[in-house]
Amino acid sequence: MVRTIRDIAKSAGVSVSTVSKVINNYPNVSDKTKERVLRVVREEQFVPNSTARGLVKGSTQTLGLFLTTGLTHPYFVQLLAGLEESLKESGYDLIYLAQIDWNPEYSLVRHCRSRNVDGVLIFGFQRNDLNFDEMLQSEIPTMFIDLDLIGSRAGFITSDNVDSMRQAVSYLTGLGHRKIAFVAGYQDSYVGKLRFEGYRQGIQESDLPYSSEYTFFGDFTRDSGYAAMKQFLECSAPPTAVICCSDMSALGVIEAAAEAGLTVPQDLSVIGFDDIEISRYTNPPLTTIRQDFQTIGRQAVLQLDQLIRTPHIAPPTLIIPTELIIRGSCGICRDSE
């Protein structure tokens, strides 16, 4: 059984360097020699060692993925589909880089270098979660997803979070709603701040007064939406509509509303964000802001590939448009009838 490149060279009657040239598709090998080597490779089902080949070529064709959301999070599952499409096209493999929480001296840069990745995708973090300054100064090609960090070889990609919320407010005011509450994400998160800004802009553009009692800062979970709705129900004039920073928090809002005897959308209109798969199967189906996960994932890989291949290219900053998906969780405000 052939196990090494030396075995291939011996069986084909050529030098080790010639086999290496054939495997790596160098042009200065005759067709006759190339065919002889490839015949042995096929017959012996030889697979080149990518790590060893990477040491020679200076590339392992491997990207690292670093995230905090967890591999089963609905957002990540859909994002991964977009990543996979471009990975197939560009020929990269993807490895998951797990943070070593117990090590106070953990370094993402050292981690990336120890795994010999050509570049890294980072998703789900906030600015102060790790020492990203070290990453930005490291010259490791990097694409941040939903975090606006830029370095000499690092760019970012995100959805149009501001315009998304302006659209949501405009849609609800068009249905006659004037008391529109907002379930925000983390106060210090990049996308959370932008979505809150979009909500404030939408309220202002609709000539509605902003009320802090209609804003709940939590996270992006179902529990956060549930707690938010409980708080809104205590208002002197409870909202007739709620916009949420995620579909999961929207589900929590609907649950708390149902417990209070309210019906969606007759008594309360609800809009989510993400358009995760479950949103179309809720009762009623959830009106939501659809993020283009396919494009985000695909462009994250394509832009990272450009950073890897072209060291002096300007770091990309991409804002991907969203779409308001109208389903059954919003209705005409009874107060306006």
Secondary structure, DSSP 4 states (H G I P E B T S, - for coil): ---SHHHHHHHHTS-HHHHHHHHTT-SSS-HHHHHHHHHHHHHHT----HHHHHHHHT---EEEEEESS-TT-HHHHHHHHHHHHHHHHHT-EEEE----TT-TT--HHHHHHHTT-SEEEEES--TTSS-HHHHHTTT--EEEESS---BTTEEEEEE-HHHHHHHHHHHHHHTT---EEEEE--TT-HHHHHHHHHHHHHHHHTT----GGGEEE--SSHHHHHHHHHHHTTSSS--SEEEESSHHHHHHHHHHHHHTT--TTTT-EEEEEE--GGGGTSSSPPEEEEP-HHHHHHHHHHHHHHHHH-TTSPPPEEEE--EEE--SS----GGG-
